[in-house]
């Protein structure tokens, strides 16, 4: 159960960061870095989901 909560927290965090990077902070110099951080978080969430569904976590 705890891993599912962690998975949802990662998804919400990545979505929030991406929304900021594509919205109010679009013209900021660090917007590209924020998009990359969100991408890494999505990749880690997908990895966690894959591990959980295959029984490795």
C-alpha positions in Angstrom: 0.0 0.0 0.0 2.8 2.4 0.9 4.4 2.0 -2.6 1.1 3.0 -4.3 1.0 6.1 -2.1 4.6 6.9 -3.0 3.8 6.4 -6.7 0.8 8.8 -6.5 3.0 11.4 -4.7 5.6 11.2 -7.4 3.0 11.6 -10.1 1.4 14.6 -8.4 4.8 16.2 -7.8 5.9 15.7 -11.4 2.5 17.0 -12.7 2.8 20.1 -10.5 6.3 20.9 -11.6 5.4 20.4 -15.3 2.3 22.6 -14.9 4.5 25.4 -13.5 7.2 24.9 -16.1 4.6 25.1 -18.9 2.5 27.8 -17.3 3.6 30.7 -15.1 7.3 29.9 -15.3 7.4 29.3 -19.0 9.6 32.4 -19.7 12.0 31.7 -16.7 15.5 30.6 -17.5 15.1 27.5 -15.4 11.9 26.2 -17.2 13.9 23.7 -19.3 15.5 22.3 -16.1 12.1 22.0 -14.4 10.7 20.1 -17.4 13.7 17.7 -17.2 13.1 17.2 -13.5 9.4 16.4 -14.2 10.5 13.9 -16.9 12.9 12.2 -14.6 10.1 11.9 -12.0 7.7 10.4 -14.5 10.4 7.9 -15.6 11.0 6.9 -12.0 7.2 6.6 -11.4 7.0 4.3 -14.4 9.9 2.2 -13.2 8.2 1.9 -9.8 4.9 0.9 -11.4 6.7 -1.7 -13.5 8.5 -3.2 -10.6 5.3 -3.2 -8.5 3.2 -4.9 -11.2 5.8 -7.6 -11.9 6.2 -8.4 -8.3 9.8 -7.1 -7.9 8.9 -4.4 -5.4 
